[in-house]
Amino acid sequence: MKVVIDRFESDYAIVELPDRSMEMLPRRLLEPDCREGDVLEIRRLPRETRRRAREIATLAKELWDNP
């Protein structure tokens, strides 16, 4: 999904979604040089999602298996 930075308000970027609605994103999630009018792409990363799920499952198993 592509969004456009409309403006910044305090610690948030106000972005315009494809349906022209507006949402807030924490500014800390953006690259420091982002400016109003920049187009950002937000996408799902299935491979990273699976890797992270395995990592969390391993940590949980270690937590519960070790007294």
N, CA, C and O atoms as CSV, one atom per row, in Angstrom:
chain,resi,resn,atom,element,x,y,z
A,1,MET,N,N,0.851,-1.167,0.000
A,1,MET,CA,C,0.000,0.000,0.000
A,1,MET,C,C,0.896,1.229,0.000
A,1,MET,O,O,1.869,1.302,0.749
A,2,LYS,N,N,0.561,2.175,-0.835
A,2,LYS,CA,C,1.309,3.430,-0.879
A,2,LYS,C,C,0.511,4.508,-0.166
A,2,LYS,O,O,-0.701,4.626,-0.340
A,3,VAL,N,N,1.217,5.292,0.642
A,3,VAL,CA,C,0.616,6.416,1.353
A,3,VAL,C,C,1.476,7.653,1.088
A,3,VAL,O,O,2.649,7.548,0.732
A,4,VAL,N,N,0.872,8.811,1.268
A,4,VAL,CA,C,1.587,10.076,1.046
A,4,VAL,C,C,1.607,10.851,2.357
A,4,VAL,O,O,0.584,10.986,3.028
A,5,ILE,N,N,2.783,11.359,2.713
A,5,ILE,CA,C,2.874,12.188,3.912
A,5,ILE,C,C,2.205,13.524,3.621
A,5,ILE,O,O,2.654,14.284,2.762
A,6,ASP,N,N,1.136,13.797,4.340
A,6,ASP,CA,C,0.410,15.055,4.178
A,6,ASP,C,C,1.069,16.162,4.990
A,6,ASP,O,O,1.284,17.270,4.499
A,7,ARG,N,N,1.386,15.838,6.245
A,7,ARG,CA,C,1.990,16.834,7.128
A,7,ARG,C,C,2.521,16.131,8.379
A,7,ARG,O,O,2.293,14.939,8.585
A,8,PHE,N,N,3.218,16.883,9.193
A,8,PHE,CA,C,3.703,16.397,10.479
A,8,PHE,C,C,3.024,17.184,11.584
A,8,PHE,O,O,2.877,18.403,11.495
A,9,GLU,N,N,2.614,16.481,12.618
A,9,GLU,CA,C,2.054,17.109,13.813
A,9,GLU,C,C,2.748,16.491,15.015
A,9,GLU,O,O,2.541,15.322,15.340
A,10,SER,N,N,3.562,17.285,15.659
A,10,SER,CA,C,4.312,16.839,16.823
A,10,SER,C,C,5.124,15.594,16.460
A,10,SER,O,O,5.975,15.652,15.572
A,11,ASP,N,N,4.873,14.483,17.129
A,11,ASP,CA,C,5.641,13.252,16.910
A,11,ASP,C,C,4.989,12.320,15.902
A,11,ASP,O,O,5.326,11.138,15.846
A,12,TYR,N,N,4.058,12.835,15.102
A,12,TYR,CA,C,3.326,11.998,14.155
A,12,TYR,C,C,3.374,12.553,12.743
A,12,TYR,O,O,3.431,13.763,12.525
A,13,ALA,N,N,3.351,11.634,11.799
A,13,ALA,CA,C,3.164,11.991,10.401
A,13,ALA,C,C,1.712,11.672,10.067
A,13,ALA,O,O,1.229,10.577,10.351
A,14,ILE,N,N,1.034,12.615,9.474
A,14,ILE,CA,C,-0.328,12.399,9.013
A,14,ILE,C,C,-0.202,11.974,7.557
A,14,ILE,O,O,0.315,12.720,6.725
A,15,VAL,N,N,-0.682,10.765,7.254
A,15,VAL,CA,C,-0.533,10.230,5.902
A,15,VAL,C,C,-1.899,10.027,5.256
A,15,VAL,O,O,-2.886,9.705,5.919
A,16,GLU,N,N,-1.921,10.225,3.954
A,16,GLU,CA,C,-3.134,9.998,3.183
A,16,GLU,C,C,-3.085,8.595,2.599
A,16,GLU,O,O,-2.133,8.224,1.913
A,17,LEU,N,N,-4.132,7.820,2.885
A,17,LEU,CA,C,-4.246,6.453,2.389
A,17,LEU,C,C,-4.828,6.460,0.983
A,17,LEU,O,O,-5.335,7.485,0.528
A,18,PRO,N,N,-4.760,5.316,0.285
A,18,PRO,CA,C,-5.303,5.256,-1.076
A,18,PRO,C,C,-6.779,5.664,-1.184
A,18,PRO,O,O,-7.202,6.182,-2.218
A,19,ASP,N,N,-7.565,5.434,-0.123
A,19,ASP,CA,C,-8.983,5.824,-0.169
A,19,ASP,C,C,-9.189,7.287,0.214
A,19,ASP,O,O,-10.321,7.734,0.394
A,20,ARG,N,N,-8.080,8.035,0.337
A,20,ARG,CA,C,-8.043,9.456,0.662
A,20,ARG,C,C,-8.347,9.763,2.135
A,20,ARG,O,O,-8.453,10.931,2.508
A,21,SER,N,N,-8.486,8.737,2.968
A,21,SER,CA,C,-8.630,8.968,4.398
A,21,SER,C,C,-7.244,9.257,4.977
A,21,SER,O,O,-6.226,9.012,4.330
A,22,MET,N,N,-7.220,9.773,6.182
A,22,MET,CA,C,-5.963,10.146,6.829
A,22,MET,C,C,-5.733,9.272,8.055
A,22,MET,O,O,-6.677,8.901,8.754
A,23,GLU,N,N,-4.482,8.954,8.305
A,23,GLU,CA,C,-4.081,8.190,9.485
A,23,GLU,C,C,-2.804,8.801,10.039
A,23,GLU,O,O,-2.092,9.532,9.350
A,24,MET,N,N,-2.532,8.484,11.301
A,24,MET,CA,C,-1.319,8.960,11.962
A,24,MET,C,C,-0.309,7.826,12.068
A,24,MET,O,O,-0.662,6.701,12.424
A,25,LEU,N,N,0.932,8.123,11.763
A,25,LEU,CA,C,2.034,7.182,11.961
A,25,LEU,C,C,3.041,7.838,12.894
A,25,LEU,O,O,3.346,9.021,12.738
A,26,PRO,N,N,3.559,7.094,13.856
A,26,PRO,CA,C,4.608,7.684,14.697
A,26,PRO,C,C,5.806,8.093,13.828
A,26,PRO,O,O,6.294,7.312,13.012
A,27,ARG,N,N,6.250,9.291,14.016
A,27,ARG,CA,C,7.363,9.823,13.216
A,27,ARG,C,C,8.622,8.979,13.369
A,27,ARG,O,O,9.428,8.891,12.443
A,28,ARG,N,N,8.793,8.363,14.525
A,28,ARG,CA,C,9.995,7.558,14.779
A,28,ARG,C,C,10.092,6.343,13.859
A,28,ARG,O,O,11.168,5.762,13.718
A,29,LEU,N,N,8.979,5.953,13.232
A,29,LEU,CA,C,9.005,4.816,12.317
A,29,LEU,C,C,9.496,5.199,10.923
A,29,LEU,O,O,9.772,4.329,10.097
A,30,LEU,N,N,9.605,6.500,10.664
A,30,LEU,CA,C,10.007,6.971,9.347
A,30,LEU,C,C,11.494,7.282,9.308
A,30,LEU,O,O,12.126,7.501,10.341
A,31,GLU,N,N,12.035,7.296,8.110
A,31,GLU,CA,C,13.420,7.720,7.947
A,31,GLU,C,C,13.510,9.200,8.317
A,31,GLU,O,O,12.578,9.957,8.049
A,32,PRO,N,N,14.613,9.620,8.924
A,32,PRO,CA,C,14.728,10.994,9.411
A,32,PRO,C,C,14.559,12.066,8.333
A,32,PRO,O,O,14.144,13.184,8.639
A,33,ASP,N,N,14.872,11.742,7.086
A,33,ASP,CA,C,14.805,12.763,6.038
A,33,ASP,C,C,13.470,12.800,5.302
A,33,ASP,O,O,13.363,13.468,4.274
A,34,CYS,N,N,12.443,12.098,5.800
A,34,CYS,CA,C,11.123,12.131,5.170
A,34,CYS,C,C,10.533,13.529,5.254
A,34,CYS,O,O,10.697,14.230,6.253
A,35,ARG,N,N,9.844,13.922,4.189
A,35,ARG,CA,C,9.255,15.254,4.096
A,35,ARG,C,C,7.805,15.154,3.636
A,35,ARG,O,O,7.371,14.115,3.137
A,36,GLU,N,N,7.063,16.242,3.808
A,36,GLU,CA,C,5.693,16.320,3.304
A,36,GLU,C,C,5.702,16.050,1.807
A,36,GLU,O,O,6.570,16.543,1.087
A,37,GLY,N,N,4.741,15.271,1.344
A,37,GLY,CA,C,4.650,14.942,-0.068
A,37,GLY,C,C,5.360,13.658,-0.445
A,37,GLY,O,O,5.144,13.134,-1.537
A,38,ASP,N,N,6.211,13.136,0.442
A,38,ASP,CA,C,6.894,11.869,0.154
A,38,ASP,C,C,5.885,10.729,0.082
A,38,ASP,O,O,4.929,10.677,0.857
A,39,VAL,N,N,6.112,9.820,-0.858
A,39,VAL,CA,C,5.293,8.624,-0.995
A,39,VAL,C,C,6.012,7.483,-0.282
A,39,VAL,O,O,7.193,7.229,-0.517
A,40,LEU,N,N,5.277,6.806,0.587
A,40,LEU,CA,C,5.819,5.671,1.329
A,40,LEU,C,C,5.085,4.413,0.905
A,40,LEU,O,O,3.903,4.454,0.561
A,41,GLU,N,N,5.789,3.303,0.932
A,41,GLU,CA,C,5.143,2.033,0.636
A,41,GLU,C,C,5.137,1.189,1.906
A,41,GLU,O,O,6.174,0.977,2.535
A,42,ILE,N,N,3.959,0.716,2.266
A,42,ILE,CA,C,3.798,-0.163,3.421
A,42,ILE,C,C,3.405,-1.518,2.868
A,42,ILE,O,O,2.405,-1.641,2.160
A,43,ARG,N,N,4.190,-2.533,3.192
A,43,ARG,CA,C,3.876,-3.852,2.658
A,43,ARG,C,C,4.129,-4.930,3.685
A,43,ARG,O,O,4.907,-4.756,4.623
A,44,ARG,N,N,3.465,-6.032,3.492
A,44,ARG,CA,C,3.615,-7.196,4.359
A,44,ARG,C,C,4.826,-7.992,3.902
A,44,ARG,O,O,5.084,-8.105,2.704
A,45,LEU,N,N,5.567,-8.542,4.853
A,45,LEU,CA,C,6.752,-9.344,4.549
A,45,LEU,C,C,6.554,-10.752,5.112
A,45,LEU,O,O,6.964,-11.021,6.241
A,46,PRO,N,N,5.934,-11.656,4.346
A,46,PRO,CA,C,5.611,-12.997,4.855
A,46,PRO,C,C,6.827,-13.769,5.375
A,46,PRO,O,O,6.732,-14.441,6.402
A,47,ARG,N,N,7.954,-13.685,4.692
A,47,ARG,CA,C,9.148,-14.416,5.131
A,47,ARG,C,C,9.609,-13.909,6.498
A,47,ARG,O,O,9.947,-14.707,7.372
A,48,GLU,N,N,9.622,-12.594,6.685
A,48,GLU,CA,C,10.011,-12.022,7.973
A,48,GLU,C,C,8.998,-12.375,9.062
A,48,GLU,O,O,9.376,-12.602,10.212
A,49,THR,N,N,7.729,-12.420,8.707
A,49,THR,CA,C,6.683,-12.786,9.664
A,49,THR,C,C,6.909,-14.207,10.167
A,49,THR,O,O,6.832,-14.462,11.369
A,50,ARG,N,N,7.187,-15.129,9.253
A,50,ARG,CA,C,7.435,-16.533,9.655
A,50,ARG,C,C,8.695,-16.649,10.517
A,50,ARG,O,O,8.709,-17.377,11.510
A,51,ARG,N,N,9.762,-15.922,10.128
A,51,ARG,CA,C,10.999,-15.953,10.901
A,51,ARG,C,C,10.762,-15.450,12.320
A,51,ARG,O,O,11.233,-16.046,13.289
A,52,ARG,N,N,10.035,-14.363,12.431
A,52,ARG,CA,C,9.750,-13.771,13.747
A,52,ARG,C,C,8.886,-14.708,14.582
A,52,ARG,O,O,9.114,-14.839,15.784
A,53,ALA,N,N,7.908,-15.356,13.976
A,53,ALA,CA,C,7.052,-16.291,14.700
A,53,ALA,C,C,7.875,-17.452,15.247
A,53,ALA,O,O,7.671,-17.877,16.384
A,54,ARG,N,N,8.811,-17.971,14.435
A,54,ARG,CA,C,9.684,-19.061,14.917
A,54,ARG,C,C,10.546,-18.587,16.083
A,54,ARG,O,O,10.720,-19.308,17.065
A,55,GLU,N,N,11.081,-17.380,15.972
A,55,GLU,CA,C,11.931,-16.827,17.033
A,55,GLU,C,C,11.138,-16.676,18.334
A,55,GLU,O,O,11.639,-17.027,19.403
A,56,ILE,N,N,9.934,-16.170,18.258
A,56,ILE,CA,C,9.104,-15.995,19.446
A,56,ILE,C,C,8.728,-17.348,20.044
A,56,ILE,O,O,8.729,-17.504,21.265
A,57,ALA,N,N,8.406,-18.325,19.200
A,57,ALA,CA,C,8.066,-19.662,19.686
A,57,ALA,C,C,9.254,-20.280,20.425
A,57,ALA,O,O,9.082,-20.915,21.465
A,58,THR,N,N,10.446,-20.093,19.888
A,58,THR,CA,C,11.655,-20.614,20.546
A,58,THR,C,C,11.863,-19.946,21.902
A,58,THR,O,O,12.147,-20.623,22.890
A,59,LEU,N,N,11.724,-18.626,21.956
A,59,LEU,CA,C,11.883,-17.908,23.223
A,59,LEU,C,C,10.838,-18.353,24.247
A,59,LEU,O,O,11.161,-18.525,25.423
A,60,ALA,N,N,9.599,-18.539,23.814
A,60,ALA,CA,C,8.545,-18.967,24.728
A,60,ALA,C,C,8.835,-20.367,25.255
A,60,ALA,O,O,8.647,-20.644,26.440
A,61,LYS,N,N,9.292,-21.244,24.371
A,61,LYS,CA,C,9.618,-22.616,24.799
A,61,LYS,C,C,10.736,-22.596,25.831
A,61,LYS,O,O,10.666,-23.288,26.846
A,62,GLU,N,N,11.776,-21.795,25.564
A,62,GLU,CA,C,12.878,-21.686,26.523
A,62,GLU,C,C,12.388,-21.140,27.861
A,62,GLU,O,O,12.819,-21.603,28.916
A,63,LEU,N,N,11.506,-20.175,27.820
A,63,LEU,CA,C,10.983,-19.573,29.042
A,63,LEU,C,C,10.221,-20.597,29.880
A,63,LEU,O,O,10.428,-20.693,31.090
A,64,TRP,N,N,9.344,-21.357,29.237
A,64,TRP,CA,C,8.504,-22.298,29.963
A,64,TRP,C,C,9.218,-23.597,30.316
A,64,TRP,O,O,8.827,-24.269,31.271
A,65,ASP,N,N,10.264,-23.969,29.561
A,65,ASP,CA,C,10.994,-25.212,29.829
A,65,ASP,C,C,12.069,-25.041,30.878
A,65,ASP,O,O,12.530,-26.031,31.447
A,66,ASN,N,N,12.484,-23.816,31.152
A,66,ASN,CA,C,13.544,-23.569,32.139
A,66,ASN,C,C,12.944,-22.964,33.392
A,66,ASN,O,O,12.374,-21.874,33.353
A,67,PRO,N,N,13.076,-23.685,34.521
A,67,PRO,CA,C,12.517,-23.153,35.773
A,67,PRO,C,C,13.312,-21.963,36.308
A,67,PRO,O,O,12.966,-21.408,37.351
